[in-house]
Amino acid sequence: MISLTGRKRGTLCQAIGRSRGGITTKILALTDALGNLIDFRLMPGQAHDLRAVPDLIDGLSADHMLADRAFDADWLRAELAKNGITPVIPPKSNRRFPATFDRNPRGLFPHKLLQALRWS
């Protein structure tokens, strides 16, 4: 929307978007294995989670990356492999050729976090 003075108005640059739940904002957080925040991005509610991932993983150095099914993308897996990071991402149910992942990465993550990801 543009006002009579030509100034743009609205929520264009405020990471506020409209989704089925109304006006929302998504927070995409990158944490270490202990849950300490490393970086985050704010996105409009209607945006897909993968849109902010390239900025978050740029220059990332880690052994493993744990994510939920929303982050199951071939380009993300390839980018992580190129950087020497093992993806621990369950495949989406609609994948024609499901990617493999370690269902039981013992010693990598706290038990409660693993339980939450198994049922997501």
GROMACS elastic network, one bead per residue, 0.5 to 0.9 nm:
[ bonds ]
;  ai    aj funct       b0    kb
    1     7     6  0.86526   500
    1     8     6  0.60175   500
    1     9     6  0.55678   500
    1    10     6  0.65617   500
    2     5     6  0.78429   500
    2     6     6  0.56582   500
    2     7     6  0.56680   500
    2     9     6  0.59168   500
    2    10     6  0.86597   500
    3     6     6  0.52904   500
    3     7     6  0.55325   500
    3     8     6  0.64760   500
    3     9     6  0.70385   500
    4     7     6  0.75068   500
    5     8     6  0.89006   500
    8    12     6  0.86841   500
    9    12     6  0.77085   500
   10    13     6  0.83540   500
   10    14     6  0.85337   500
   11    14     6  0.52143   500
   11    15     6  0.71054   500
   11    16     6  0.58680   500
   11    17     6  0.74825   500
   12    15     6  0.72504   500
   12    16     6  0.75765   500
   12    17     6  0.85607   500
   13    16     6  0.78641   500
   14    17     6  0.86095   500
   14    42     6  0.86470   500
   14    43     6  0.84269   500
   14    44     6  0.79663   500
   15    24     6  0.84992   500
   15    25     6  0.61130   500
   15    26     6  0.79670   500
   15    42     6  0.58618   500
   15    45     6  0.77780   500
   16    23     6  0.66141   500
   16    24     6  0.57782   500
   16    25     6  0.51634   500
   16    26     6  0.83791   500
   16    42     6  0.86428   500
   16    43     6  0.69964   500
   16    45     6  0.64859   500
   16    46     6  0.88045   500
   17    22     6  0.81836   500
   17    23     6  0.55256   500
   17    24     6  0.54542   500
   17    25     6  0.62465   500
   17    26     6  0.88592   500
   17    43     6  0.78641   500
   17    46     6  0.57487   500
   17    47     6  0.78434   500
   18    21     6  0.76551   500
   18    22     6  0.54868   500
   18    24     6  0.60537   500
   18    25     6  0.84951   500
   18    44     6  0.73276   500
   18    45     6  0.59734   500
   18    46     6  0.58941   500
   19    22     6  0.53232   500
   19    23     6  0.63270   500
   19    24     6  0.67199   500
   19    44     6  0.86184   500
   19    45     6  0.57107   500
   19    47     6  0.87662   500
   20    23     6  0.83583   500
   20    45     6  0.89766   500
   20    46     6  0.82728   500
   21    24     6  0.72488   500
   21    45     6  0.87849   500
   22    45     6  0.86196   500
   23    44     6  0.86110   500
   23    45     6  0.71223   500
   24    43     6  0.89802   500
   24    44     6  0.65577   500
   24    46     6  0.78668   500
   25    42     6  0.67868   500
   25    43     6  0.57933   500
   25    46     6  0.82111   500
   26    41     6  0.82193   500
   26    42     6  0.57709   500
   26    43     6  0.50433   500
   26    44     6  0.59956   500
   26    45     6  0.52842   500
   26    46     6  0.84649   500
   26    47     6  0.80990   500
   26    49     6  0.81063   500
   27    40     6  0.68867   500
   27    41     6  0.58849   500
   27    43     6  0.64306   500
   27    44     6  0.89076   500
   27    49     6  0.89503   500
   28    39     6  0.85902   500
   28    40     6  0.54789   500
   28    41     6  0.51921   500
   28    42     6  0.64335   500
   28    43     6  0.76942   500
   28    49     6  0.71982   500
   28    52     6  0.74804   500
   28    53     6  0.82567   500
   28    56     6  0.88034   500
   29    37     6  0.69801   500
   29    38     6  0.76621   500
   29    39     6  0.60301   500
   29    41     6  0.65587   500
   29    42     6  0.88316   500
   29    56     6  0.84347   500
   30    35     6  0.87211   500
   30    36     6  0.85141   500
   30    37     6  0.61286   500
   30    38     6  0.55020   500
   30    39     6  0.51720   500
   30    40     6  0.58760   500
   30    41     6  0.87818   500
   30    56     6  0.71024   500
   30    57     6  0.85748   500
   31    34     6  0.75513   500
   31    35     6  0.52269   500
   31    36     6  0.52022   500
   31    38     6  0.50484   500
   31    39     6  0.70421   500
   31    40     6  0.86508   500
   32    35     6  0.53256   500
   32    36     6  0.54733   500
   32    37     6  0.67468   500
   32    38     6  0.67163   500
   32    62     6  0.88986   500
   33    36     6  0.74926   500
   33   108     6  0.74357   500
   33   109     6  0.59886   500
   33   110     6  0.77903   500
   34   109     6  0.77570   500
   34   110     6  0.77119   500
   35    38     6  0.88940   500
   37    40     6  0.76755   500
   39    56     6  0.69505   500
   40    56     6  0.72346   500
   41    52     6  0.66724   500
   41    53     6  0.87511   500
   41    55     6  0.85428   500
   41    56     6  0.76895   500
   42    52     6  0.83271   500
   43    46     6  0.82780   500
   43    47     6  0.65524   500
   43    48     6  0.86491   500
   43    49     6  0.82154   500
   43    51     6  0.85248   500
   43    52     6  0.75768   500
   44    47     6  0.55448   500
   44    48     6  0.88272   500
   45    48     6  0.81590   500
   47    50     6  0.84433   500
   47    51     6  0.71107   500
   48    51     6  0.58814   500
   48    52     6  0.83998   500
   48    70     6  0.84944   500
   49    52     6  0.64641   500
   49    53     6  0.73133   500
   49    70     6  0.69667   500
   49    71     6  0.72502   500
   50    53     6  0.51780   500
   50    54     6  0.78390   500
   50    70     6  0.76631   500
   50    71     6  0.62725   500
   50    73     6  0.84383   500
   50    76     6  0.86510   500
   51    54     6  0.72645   500
   51    55     6  0.87156   500
   52    55     6  0.58306   500
   52    56     6  0.66294   500
   53    56     6  0.50258   500
   53    57     6  0.61326   500
   53    58     6  0.84397   500
   53    71     6  0.87227   500
   53    76     6  0.83256   500
   54    57     6  0.54619   500
   54    58     6  0.60141   500
   54    76     6  0.83644   500
   55    58     6  0.54245   500
   55    59     6  0.89330   500
   56    59     6  0.82912   500
   56    60     6  0.76508   500
   57    61     6  0.84446   500
   57    79     6  0.89084   500
   57    80     6  0.83298   500
   59    83     6  0.86635   500
   60    83     6  0.80435   500
   60    85     6  0.88321   500
   61    83     6  0.75230   500
   61    84     6  0.81966   500
   61    85     6  0.74532   500
   62    65     6  0.71784   500
   62    83     6  0.87279   500
   62    84     6  0.78987   500
   62    85     6  0.59094   500
   62    86     6  0.84156   500
   63    84     6  0.71172   500
   63    85     6  0.50065   500
   63    86     6  0.61281   500
   63    87     6  0.88027   500
   64    80     6  0.88400   500
   64    84     6  0.86564   500
   64    85     6  0.51829   500
   64    87     6  0.57518   500
   64    88     6  0.67474   500
   64   108     6  0.81548   500
   65    80     6  0.81197   500
   65    85     6  0.66429   500
   65    86     6  0.62263   500
   65    88     6  0.57978   500
   65    89     6  0.78249   500
   66    86     6  0.87057   500
   66    87     6  0.63395   500
   66    89     6  0.60039   500
   66   109     6  0.88101   500
   66   117     6  0.86676   500
   67    70     6  0.78645   500
   67    71     6  0.62922   500
   67    72     6  0.82420   500
   67    87     6  0.78885   500
   67    88     6  0.64913   500
   67    89     6  0.51730   500
   67    90     6  0.78051   500
   67   117     6  0.77412   500
   68    71     6  0.59657   500
   68    72     6  0.75188   500
   68    88     6  0.84841   500
   68    89     6  0.57575   500
   68    90     6  0.63928   500
   68    91     6  0.86365   500
   68   117     6  0.62581   500
   68   118     6  0.85575   500
   68   120     6  0.67545   500
   69    72     6  0.53389   500
   69    73     6  0.89905   500
   69    89     6  0.62635   500
   69    90     6  0.54029   500
   69    91     6  0.59230   500
   69    92     6  0.55682   500
   69    93     6  0.87614   500
   69   117     6  0.88005   500
   69   120     6  0.74595   500
   70    73     6  0.82002   500
   70    89     6  0.88239   500
   70    90     6  0.89701   500
   70    91     6  0.87976   500
   70    92     6  0.75277   500
   71    76     6  0.76026   500
   71    89     6  0.70764   500
   71    90     6  0.86776   500
   71    91     6  0.87636   500
   71    92     6  0.88992   500
   72    75     6  0.89462   500
   72    76     6  0.74191   500
   72    77     6  0.76242   500
   72    89     6  0.62456   500
   72    90     6  0.69731   500
   72    91     6  0.57744   500
   72    92     6  0.64342   500
   72    99     6  0.85055   500
   73    76     6  0.53415   500
   73    77     6  0.63748   500
   73    78     6  0.87172   500
   73    91     6  0.86550   500
   74    77     6  0.51420   500
   74    78     6  0.61189   500
   74    79     6  0.85797   500
   74    99     6  0.87355   500
   75    78     6  0.50698   500
   75    79     6  0.60784   500
   75    80     6  0.85997   500
   76    79     6  0.50656   500
   76    80     6  0.61356   500
   76    81     6  0.85202   500
   76    87     6  0.87316   500
   77    80     6  0.51953   500
   77    81     6  0.61154   500
   77    82     6  0.85799   500
   77    85     6  0.88921   500
   77    86     6  0.83006   500
   77    87     6  0.63760   500
   77    89     6  0.87732   500
   78    81     6  0.50682   500
   78    82     6  0.60855   500
   78    83     6  0.87118   500
   79    82     6  0.50830   500
   79    83     6  0.64592   500
   79    84     6  0.88190   500
   79    85     6  0.85909   500
   80    83     6  0.51631   500
   80    84     6  0.62868   500
   80    86     6  0.66720   500
   80    87     6  0.66889   500
   81    85     6  0.53973   500
   81    86     6  0.63414   500
   81    87     6  0.76416   500
   82    85     6  0.75334   500
   83    86     6  0.89377   500
   87   101     6  0.73127   500
   87   102     6  0.88262   500
   88   100     6  0.88014   500
   88   101     6  0.55716   500
   88   102     6  0.63133   500
   88   103     6  0.80015   500
   88   105     6  0.82665   500
   89    99     6  0.86217   500
   89   100     6  0.84789   500
   89   101     6  0.62929   500
   89   102     6  0.83734   500
   90    98     6  0.88059   500
   90    99     6  0.77539   500
   90   100     6  0.76746   500
   90   101     6  0.62923   500
   90   102     6  0.85127   500
   90   103     6  0.79530   500
   90   117     6  0.85587   500
   90   118     6  0.81344   500
   91    94     6  0.83968   500
   91    95     6  0.69949   500
   91    98     6  0.56906   500
   91    99     6  0.57696   500
   91   100     6  0.73936   500
   91   101     6  0.79119   500
   92    95     6  0.56836   500
   92    98     6  0.73828   500
   92    99     6  0.87949   500
   93    96     6  0.85686   500
   93    98     6  0.78585   500
   94    97     6  0.88920   500
   94    98     6  0.83555   500
   95    98     6  0.52838   500
   95    99     6  0.81664   500
  100   103     6  0.88547   500
  101   104     6  0.88777   500
  102   105     6  0.57622   500
  103   118     6  0.79933   500
  104   114     6  0.82034   500
  105   108     6  0.57956   500
  105   109     6  0.74325   500
  105   114     6  0.84941   500
  106   109     6  0.71558   500
  106   110     6  0.87946   500
  106   111     6  0.85187   500
  107   110     6  0.75562   500
  107   111     6  0.87421   500
  109   112     6  0.84614   500
  109   113     6  0.67445   500
  109   114     6  0.66736   500
  110   113     6  0.55007   500
  110   114     6  0.65528   500
  110   115     6  0.89763   500
  111   114     6  0.51611   500
  111   115     6  0.63235   500
  111   116     6  0.88077   500
  112   115     6  0.50900   500
  112   116     6  0.63074   500
  112   117     6  0.87905   500
  113   116     6  0.51609   500
  113   117     6  0.63756   500
  113   118     6  0.87569   500
  114   117     6  0.51958   500
  114   118     6  0.61811   500
  114   119     6  0.88681   500
  115   118     6  0.52236   500
  115   119     6  0.66017   500
  115   120     6  0.88531   500
  116   119     6  0.56241   500
  116   120     6  0.63902   500
  117   120     6  0.51328   500
